[in-house]
Amino acid sequence: MPTPALADRHQIAAACHRLAAAGLLIGTAGNVSMRVGDEVAVTATGAVLAELTPDQVTLVNLDGTVTSGDYAPTSELQLHLGIYRSLPAGAIVHTHAPKSTAFGCVLDELPVLHYQQLVLGGATPVVPFHPFGTPELAEAVLSSLSTGKQATLLANHGAVTLGSSLNQAVENALLLEWACALYLDAATLGTPRPLTASQQQAVIDVTLRTGYGTTKSLAKDHQ
């Protein structure tokens, strides 16, 4: 049976393969991490993510010191660590997904066109451009996520999503890319019509009342 560290490395490799298959990761662009107790498992810098192997995942502590692994961690390490030190995230996905990146090259915020975006915390901000791997970018991303958002767009760069688990962070990345594509498609027809605050609250109320989005077993009466 794999050790916990090895199992975590396999999970990250599988997540990268899934994201690449969906077209969200191209070549070496992007990085994925997950919280492992007091440490963080993160993809290695320069790794081709569609072909990432478990040994190309490095473990670091929250100060950034490598505790296990043969490869240097991603150049965006401080972006990941800044989030883990400040927010209750279980995993982080950073992609250069085409639709998400295209949106961040033009607009300043992705409004809520569809109620599924409420999972991401509502409207998704676009943080100003900063070069990759810089403290300025890490600080801007953290600031944009500190209001309970699960996603942010990086101007002329890409996207970052969080999740309580690695699977959730991946799902949020897929959802964000879908939402950006939806906006871009709608904009070809006219001016997109976002949901109002009251419409969004109505969806939240229905979700809380019905448990929408969660599986439910059918109770069987055996009496």
C-alpha positions as protocol buffer text, in pm:
chain_id: "A"
residue {
  index: 1
  type: MET
  ca { x: 0 y: 0 z: 0 }
}
residue {
  index: 2
  type: PRO
  ca { x: 144 y: 345 z: -93 }
}
residue {
  index: 3
  type: THR
  ca { x: 273 y: 563 z: 188 }
}
residue {
  index: 4
  type: PRO
  ca { x: 74 y: 887 z: 247 }
}
residue {
  index: 5
  type: ALA
  ca { x: 342 y: 1095 z: 72 }
}
residue {
  index: 6
  type: LEU
  ca { x: 342 y: 865 z: -231 }
}
residue {
  index: 7
  type: ALA
  ca { x: -37 y: 858 z: -242 }
}
residue {
  index: 8
  type: ASP
  ca { x: -46 y: 1239 z: -241 }
}
residue {
  index: 9
  type: ARG
  ca { x: 203 y: 1251 z: -526 }
}
residue {
  index: 10
  type: HIS
  ca { x: -11 y: 1011 z: -727 }
}
residue {
  index: 11
  type: GLN
  ca { x: -320 y: 1226 z: -663 }
}
residue {
  index: 12
  type: ILE
  ca { x: -149 y: 1538 z: -792 }
}
residue {
  index: 13
  type: ALA
  ca { x: -19 y: 1356 z: -1101 }
}
residue {
  index: 14
  type: ALA
  ca { x: -370 y: 1228 z: -1173 }
}
residue {
  index: 15
  type: ALA
  ca { x: -517 y: 1577 z: -1128 }
}
residue {
  index: 16
  type: CYS
  ca { x: -264 y: 1723 z: -1373 }
}
residue {
  index: 17
  type: HIS
  ca { x: -346 y: 1456 z: -1628 }
}
residue {
  index: 18
  type: ARG
  ca { x: -718 y: 1530 z: -1592 }
}
residue {
  index: 19
  type: LEU
  ca { x: -669 y: 1906 z: -1631 }
}
residue {
  index: 20
  type: ALA
  ca { x: -444 y: 1857 z: -1933 }
}
residue {
  index: 21
  type: ALA
  ca { x: -694 y: 1621 z: -2096 }
}
residue {
  index: 22
  type: ALA
  ca { x: -959 y: 1892 z: -2052 }
}
residue {
  index: 23
  type: GLY
  ca { x: -732 y: 2145 z: -2226 }
}
residue {
  index: 24
  type: LEU
  ca { x: -661 y: 2357 z: -1918 }
}
residue {
  index: 25
  type: LEU
  ca { x: -290 y: 2279 z: -1894 }
}
residue {
  index: 26
  type: ILE
  ca { x: -48 y: 2324 z: -2183 }
}
residue {
  index: 27
  type: GLY
  ca { x: 315 y: 2211 z: -2167 }
}
residue {
  index: 28
  type: THR
  ca { x: 487 y: 2327 z: -1849 }
}
residue {
  index: 29
  type: ALA
  ca { x: 246 y: 2617 z: -1789 }
}
residue {
  index: 30
  type: GLY
  ca { x: 56 y: 2589 z: -1461 }
}
residue {
  index: 31
  type: ASN
  ca { x: 98 y: 2422 z: -1124 }
}
residue {
  index: 32
  type: VAL
  ca { x: -103 y: 2219 z: -874 }
}
residue {
  index: 33
  type: SER
  ca { x: -64 y: 2169 z: -500 }
}
residue {
  index: 34
  type: MET
  ca { x: -241 y: 2018 z: -203 }
}
residue {
  index: 35
  type: ARG
  ca { x: -211 y: 2054 z: 172 }
}
residue {
  index: 36
  type: VAL
  ca { x: -64 y: 1747 z: 344 }
}
residue {
  index: 37
  type: GLY
  ca { x: -79 y: 1808 z: 718 }
}
residue {
  index: 38
  type: ASP
  ca { x: 180 y: 2075 z: 796 }
}
residue {
  index: 39
  type: GLU
  ca { x: 334 y: 2040 z: 449 }
}
residue {
  index: 40
  type: VAL
  ca { x: 241 y: 2109 z: 89 }
}
residue {
  index: 41
  type: ALA
  ca { x: 281 y: 1873 z: -206 }
}
residue {
  index: 42
  type: VAL
  ca { x: 340 y: 2075 z: -523 }
}
residue {
  index: 43
  type: THR
  ca { x: 435 y: 2017 z: -885 }
}
residue {
  index: 44
  type: ALA
  ca { x: 798 y: 2061 z: -987 }
}
residue {
  index: 45
  type: THR
  ca { x: 910 y: 2355 z: -1196 }
}
residue {
  index: 46
  type: GLY
  ca { x: 954 y: 2281 z: -1564 }
}
residue {
  index: 47
  type: ALA
  ca { x: 752 y: 1959 z: -1558 }
}
residue {
  index: 48
  type: VAL
  ca { x: 527 y: 1878 z: -1853 }
}
residue {
  index: 49
  type: LEU
  ca { x: 203 y: 1851 z: -1659 }
}
residue {
  index: 50
  type: ALA
  ca { x: 19 y: 1626 z: -1903 }
}
residue {
  index: 51
  type: GLU
  ca { x: 294 y: 1370 z: -1843 }
}
residue {
  index: 52
  type: LEU
  ca { x: 367 y: 1449 z: -1477 }
}
residue {
  index: 53
  type: THR
  ca { x: 497 y: 1154 z: -1278 }
}
residue {
  index: 54
  type: PRO
  ca { x: 458 y: 1117 z: -900 }
}
residue {
  index: 55
  type: ASP
  ca { x: 833 y: 1169 z: -850 }
}
residue {
  index: 56
  type: GLN
  ca { x: 792 y: 1516 z: -1006 }
}
residue {
  index: 57
  type: VAL
  ca { x: 591 y: 1625 z: -703 }
}
residue {
  index: 58
  type: THR
  ca { x: 788 y: 1790 z: -422 }
}
residue {
  index: 59
  type: LEU
  ca { x: 695 y: 1829 z: -56 }
}
residue {
  index: 60
  type: VAL
  ca { x: 775 y: 2156 z: 120 }
}
residue {
  index: 61
  type: ASN
  ca { x: 690 y: 2305 z: 457 }
}
residue {
  index: 62
  type: LEU
  ca { x: 499 y: 2631 z: 489 }
}
residue {
  index: 63
  type: ASP
  ca { x: 827 y: 2825 z: 487 }
}
residue {
  index: 64
  type: GLY
  ca { x: 911 y: 2680 z: 147 }
}
residue {
  index: 65
  type: THR
  ca { x: 1186 y: 2444 z: 261 }
}
residue {
  index: 66
  type: VAL
  ca { x: 1192 y: 2121 z: 62 }
}
residue {
  index: 67
  type: THR
  ca { x: 1130 y: 1823 z: 290 }
}
residue {
  index: 68
  type: SER
  ca { x: 1103 y: 1551 z: 28 }
}
residue {
  index: 69
  type: GLY
  ca { x: 1157 y: 1517 z: -346 }
}
residue {
  index: 70
  type: ASP
  ca { x: 1426 y: 1536 z: -610 }
}
residue {
  index: 71
  type: TYR
  ca { x: 1307 y: 1841 z: -804 }
}
residue {
  index: 72
  type: ALA
  ca { x: 1277 y: 2213 z: -731 }
}
residue {
  index: 73
  type: PRO
  ca { x: 916 y: 2320 z: -674 }
}
residue {
  index: 74
  type: THR
  ca { x: 721 y: 2547 z: -908 }
}
residue {
  index: 75
  type: SER
  ca { x: 831 y: 2908 z: -951 }
}
residue {
  index: 76
  type: GLU
  ca { x: 486 y: 3006 z: -819 }
}
residue {
  index: 77
  type: LEU
  ca { x: 555 y: 2840 z: -484 }
}
residue {
  index: 78
  type: GLN
  ca { x: 509 y: 3160 z: -284 }
}
residue {
  index: 79
  type: LEU
  ca { x: 166 y: 3213 z: -441 }
}
residue {
  index: 80
  type: HIS
  ca { x: 61 y: 2870 z: -313 }
}
residue {
  index: 81
  type: LEU
  ca { x: 220 y: 2907 z: 30 }
}
residue {
  index: 82
  type: GLY
  ca { x: 74 y: 3253 z: 84 }
}
residue {
  index: 83
  type: ILE
  ca { x: -273 y: 3110 z: 36 }
}
residue {
  index: 84
  type: TYR
  ca { x: -213 y: 2809 z: 263 }
}
residue {
  index: 85
  type: ARG
  ca { x: -73 y: 3030 z: 539 }
}
residue {
  index: 86
  type: SER
  ca { x: -377 y: 3258 z: 533 }
}
residue {
  index: 87
  type: LEU
  ca { x: -680 y: 3066 z: 405 }
}
residue {
  index: 88
  type: PRO
  ca { x: -836 y: 2724 z: 483 }
}
residue {
  index: 89
  type: ALA
  ca { x: -762 y: 2584 z: 136 }
}
residue {
  index: 90
  type: GLY
  ca { x: -699 y: 2213 z: 91 }
}
residue {
  index: 91
  type: ALA
  ca { x: -565 y: 2242 z: -263 }
}
residue {
  index: 92
  type: ILE
  ca { x: -479 y: 2498 z: -531 }
}
residue {
  index: 93
  type: VAL
  ca { x: -489 y: 2477 z: -910 }
}
residue {
  index: 94
  type: HIS
  ca { x: -319 y: 2736 z: -1133 }
}
residue {
  index: 95
  type: THR
  ca { x: -376 y: 2708 z: -1507 }
}
residue {
  index: 96
  type: HIS
  ca { x: -326 y: 2903 z: -1827 }
}
residue {
  index: 97
  type: ALA
  ca { x: -662 y: 2774 z: -1952 }
}
residue {
  index: 98
  type: PRO
  ca { x: -744 y: 2941 z: -2286 }
}
residue {
  index: 99
  type: LYS
  ca { x: -1090 y: 3084 z: -2211 }
}
residue {
  index: 100
  type: SER
  ca { x: -997 y: 3197 z: -1860 }
}
residue {
  index: 101
  type: THR
  ca { x: -678 y: 3358 z: -1990 }
}
residue {
  index: 102
  type: ALA
  ca { x: -863 y: 3525 z: -2279 }
}
residue {
  index: 103
  type: PHE
  ca { x: -1118 y: 3674 z: -2040 }
}
residue {
  index: 104
  type: GLY
  ca { x: -843 y: 3814 z: -1818 }
}
residue {
  index: 105
  type: CYS
  ca { x: -686 y: 3986 z: -2119 }
}
residue {
  index: 106
  type: VAL
  ca { x: -993 y: 4205 z: -2170 }
}
residue {
  index: 107
  type: LEU
  ca { x: -1222 y: 4249 z: -1870 }
}
residue {
  index: 108
  type: ASP
  ca { x: -1185 y: 4329 z: -1500 }
}
residue {
  index: 109
  type: GLU
  ca { x: -1443 y: 4091 z: -1352 }
}
residue {
  index: 110
  type: LEU
  ca { x: -1638 y: 3784 z: -1457 }
}
residue {
  index: 111
  type: PRO
  ca { x: -1999 y: 3852 z: -1350 }
}
residue {
  index: 112
  type: VAL
  ca { x: -2243 y: 3581 z: -1249 }
}
residue {
  index: 113
  type: LEU
  ca { x: -2424 y: 3479 z: -1568 }
}
residue {
  index: 114
  type: HIS
  ca { x: -2520 y: 3134 z: -1438 }
}
residue {
  index: 115
  type: TYR
  ca { x: -2609 y: 3023 z: -1086 }
}
residue {
  index: 116
  type: GLN
  ca { x: -2340 y: 2752 z: -1094 }
}
residue {
  index: 117
  type: GLN
  ca { x: -2085 y: 3031 z: -1053 }
}
residue {
  index: 118
  type: LEU
  ca { x: -2209 y: 3083 z: -699 }
}
residue {
  index: 119
  type: VAL
  ca { x: -1995 y: 2779 z: -608 }
}
residue {
  index: 120
  type: LEU
  ca { x: -1695 y: 2997 z: -688 }
}
residue {
  index: 121
  type: GLY
  ca { x: -1811 y: 3270 z: -452 }
}
residue {
  index: 122
  type: GLY
  ca { x: -2003 y: 3479 z: -704 }
}
residue {
  index: 123
  type: ALA
  ca { x: -1837 y: 3719 z: -946 }
}
residue {
  index: 124
  type: THR
  ca { x: -1473 y: 3634 z: -1015 }
}
residue {
  index: 125
  type: PRO
  ca { x: -1222 y: 3921 z: -993 }
}
residue {
  index: 126
  type: VAL
  ca { x: -934 y: 3980 z: -1234 }
}
residue {
  index: 127
  type: VAL
  ca { x: -616 y: 4083 z: -1051 }
}
residue {
  index: 128
  type: PRO
  ca { x: -378 y: 4331 z: -1221 }
}
residue {
  index: 129
  type: PHE
  ca { x: -86 y: 4192 z: -1415 }
}
residue {
  index: 130
  type: HIS
  ca { x: 236 y: 4109 z: -1229 }
}
residue {
  index: 131
  type: PRO
  ca { x: 519 y: 3887 z: -1359 }
}
residue {
  index: 132
  type: PHE
  ca { x: 498 y: 3522 z: -1257 }
}
residue {
  index: 133
  type: GLY
  ca { x: 677 y: 3414 z: -940 }
}
residue {
  index: 134
  type: THR
  ca { x: 683 y: 3764 z: -790 }
}
residue {
  index: 135
  type: PRO
  ca { x: 573 y: 3865 z: -440 }
}
residue {
  index: 136
  type: GLU
  ca { x: 343 y: 4121 z: -601 }
}
residue {
  index: 137
  type: LEU
  ca { x: 152 y: 3853 z: -790 }
}
residue {
  index: 138
  type: ALA
  ca { x: 128 y: 3630 z: -482 }
}
residue {
  index: 139
  type: GLU
  ca { x: -3 y: 3922 z: -274 }
}
residue {
  index: 140
  type: ALA
  ca { x: -256 y: 4028 z: -538 }
}
residue {
  index: 141
  type: VAL
  ca { x: -394 y: 3675 z: -571 }
}
residue {
  index: 142
  type: LEU
  ca { x: -422 y: 3629 z: -195 }
}
residue {
  index: 143
  type: SER
  ca { x: -598 y: 3963 z: -156 }
}
residue {
  index: 144
  type: SER
  ca { x: -854 y: 3873 z: -424 }
}
residue {
  index: 145
  type: LEU
  ca { x: -931 y: 3541 z: -254 }
}
residue {
  index: 146
  type: SER
  ca { x: -951 y: 3673 z: 103 }
}
residue {
  index: 147
  type: THR
  ca { x: -1320 y: 3760 z: 70 }
}
residue {
  index: 148
  type: GLY
  ca { x: -1429 y: 3398 z: 42 }
}
residue {
  index: 149
  type: LYS
  ca { x: -1376 y: 3360 z: -333 }
}
residue {
  index: 150
  type: GLN
  ca { x: -1279 y: 3018 z: -463 }
}
residue {
  index: 151
  type: ALA
  ca { x: -1140 y: 3151 z: -790 }
}
residue {
  index: 152
  type: THR
  ca { x: -956 y: 3447 z: -934 }
}
residue {
  index: 153
  type: LEU
  ca { x: -838 y: 3544 z: -1281 }
}
residue {
  index: 154
  type: LEU
  ca { x: -491 y: 3683 z: -1346 }
}
residue {
  index: 155
  type: ALA
  ca { x: -474 y: 3960 z: -1604 }
}
residue {
  index: 156
  type: ASN
  ca { x: -291 y: 3845 z: -1919 }
}
residue {
  index: 157
  type: HIS
  ca { x: -181 y: 3528 z: -1739 }
}
residue {
  index: 158
  type: GLY
  ca { x: -432 y: 3263 z: -1629 }
}
residue {
  index: 159
  type: ALA
  ca { x: -646 y: 3151 z: -1338 }
}
residue {
  index: 160
  type: VAL
  ca { x: -624 y: 3022 z: -980 }
}
residue {
  index: 161
  type: THR
  ca { x: -886 y: 2811 z: -805 }
}
residue {
  index: 162
  type: LEU
  ca { x: -908 y: 2674 z: -452 }
}
residue {
  index: 163
  type: GLY
  ca { x: -1086 y: 2378 z: -301 }
}
residue {
  index: 164
  type: SER
  ca { x: -1130 y: 2201 z: 27 }
}
residue {
  index: 165
  type: SER
  ca { x: -986 y: 1899 z: -153 }
}
residue {
  index: 166
  type: LEU
  ca { x: -777 y: 1845 z: -465 }
}
residue {
  index: 167
  type: ASN
  ca { x: -1081 y: 1716 z: -653 }
}
residue {
  index: 168
  type: GLN
  ca { x: -1278 y: 2026 z: -560 }
}
residue {
  index: 169
  type: ALA
  ca { x: -999 y: 2259 z: -673 }
}
residue {
  index: 170
  type: VAL
  ca { x: -991 y: 2076 z: -1008 }
}
residue {
  index: 171
  type: GLU
  ca { x: -1372 y: 2094 z: -1040 }
}
residue {
  index: 172
  type: ASN
  ca { x: -1357 y: 2467 z: -968 }
}
residue {
  index: 173
  type: ALA
  ca { x: -1095 y: 2515 z: -1239 }
}
residue {
  index: 174
  type: LEU
  ca { x: -1318 y: 2333 z: -1487 }
}
residue {
  index: 175
  type: LEU
  ca { x: -1620 y: 2536 z: -1376 }
}
residue {
  index: 176
  type: LEU
  ca { x: -1432 y: 2865 z: -1410 }
}
residue {
  index: 177
  type: GLU
  ca { x: -1319 y: 2778 z: -1763 }
}
residue {
  index: 178
  type: TRP
  ca { x: -1679 y: 2685 z: -1852 }
}
residue {
  index: 179
  type: ALA
  ca { x: -1808 y: 3015 z: -1709 }
}
residue {
  index: 180
  type: CYS
  ca { x: -1553 y: 3216 z: -1907 }
}
residue {
  index: 181
  type: ALA
  ca { x: -1647 y: 3029 z: -2223 }
}
residue {
  index: 182
  type: LEU
  ca { x: -2015 y: 3095 z: -2149 }
}
residue {
  index: 183
  type: TYR
  ca { x: -1950 y: 3469 z: -2116 }
}
residue {
  index: 184
  type: LEU
  ca { x: -1746 y: 3481 z: -2435 }
}
residue {
  index: 185
  type: ASP
  ca { x: -2017 y: 3293 z: -2627 }
}
residue {
  index: 186
  type: ALA
  ca { x: -2291 y: 3518 z: -2488 }
}
residue {
  index: 187
  type: ALA
  ca { x: -2093 y: 3828 z: -2579 }
}
residue {
  index: 188
  type: THR
  ca { x: -2098 y: 3726 z: -2946 }
}
residue {
  index: 189
  type: LEU
  ca { x: -2478 y: 3751 z: -2936 }
}
residue {
  index: 190
  type: GLY
  ca { x: -2501 y: 4079 z: -2748 }
}
residue {
  index: 191
  type: THR
  ca { x: -2439 y: 4224 z: -2403 }
}
residue {
  index: 192
  type: PRO
  ca { x: -2435 y: 3942 z: -2143 }
}
residue {
  index: 193
  type: ARG
  ca { x: -2709 y: 3973 z: -1878 }
}
residue {
  index: 194
  type: PRO
  ca { x: -2575 y: 3888 z: -1530 }
}
residue {
  index: 195
  type: LEU
  ca { x: -2796 y: 3762 z: -1251 }
}
residue {
  index: 196
  type: THR
  ca { x: -2896 y: 4035 z: -1008 }
}
residue {
  index: 197
  type: ALA
  ca { x: -2811 y: 4015 z: -638 }
}
residue {
  index: 198
  type: SER
  ca { x: -3171 y: 3922 z: -557 }
}
residue {
  index: 199
  type: GLN
  ca { x: -3172 y: 3648 z: -822 }
}
residue {
  index: 200
  type: GLN
  ca { x: -2850 y: 3507 z: -682 }
}
residue {
  index: 201
  type: GLN
  ca { x: -2994 y: 3510 z: -329 }
}
residue {
  index: 202
  type: ALA
  ca { x: -3306 y: 3332 z: -453 }
}
residue {
  index: 203
  type: VAL
  ca { x: -3086 y: 3053 z: -592 }
}
residue {
  index: 204
  type: ILE
  ca { x: -2899 y: 3030 z: -263 }
}
residue {
  index: 205
  type: ASP
  ca { x: -3227 y: 3005 z: -73 }
}
residue {
  index: 206
  type: VAL
  ca { x: -3354 y: 2726 z: -298 }
}
residue {
  index: 207
  type: THR
  ca { x: -3023 y: 2542 z: -270 }
}
residue {
  index: 208
  type: LEU
  ca { x: -3029 y: 2554 z: 110 }
}
residue {
  index: 209
  type: ARG
  ca { x: -3393 y: 2444 z: 121 }
}
residue {
  index: 210
  type: THR
  ca { x: -3363 y: 2154 z: -123 }
}
residue {
  index: 211
  type: GLY
  ca { x: -3002 y: 2042 z: -81 }
}
residue {
  index: 212
  type: TYR
  ca { x: -2947 y: 2094 z: -453 }
}
residue {
  index: 213
  type: GLY
  ca { x: -2618 y: 1959 z: -583 }
}
residue {
  index: 214
  type: THR
  ca { x: -2583 y: 1673 z: -335 }
}
residue {
  index: 215
  type: THR
  ca { x: -2677 y: 1311 z: -391 }
}
residue {
  index: 216
  type: LYS
  ca { x: -2965 y: 1170 z: -188 }
}
residue {
  index: 217
  type: SER
  ca { x: -3047 y: 806 z: -129 }
}
residue {
  index: 218
  type: LEU
  ca { x: -3409 y: 702 z: -166 }
}
residue {
  index: 219
  type: ALA
  ca { x: -3537 y: 580 z: 169 }
}
residue {
  index: 220
  type: LYS
  ca { x: -3712 y: 243 z: 139 }
}
residue {
  index: 221
  type: ASP
  ca { x: -3989 y: 139 z: 372 }
}
residue {
  index: 222
  type: HIS
  ca { x: -3926 y: -223 z: 472 }
}
residue {
  index: 223
  type: GLN
  ca { x: -4212 y: -235 z: 720 }
}
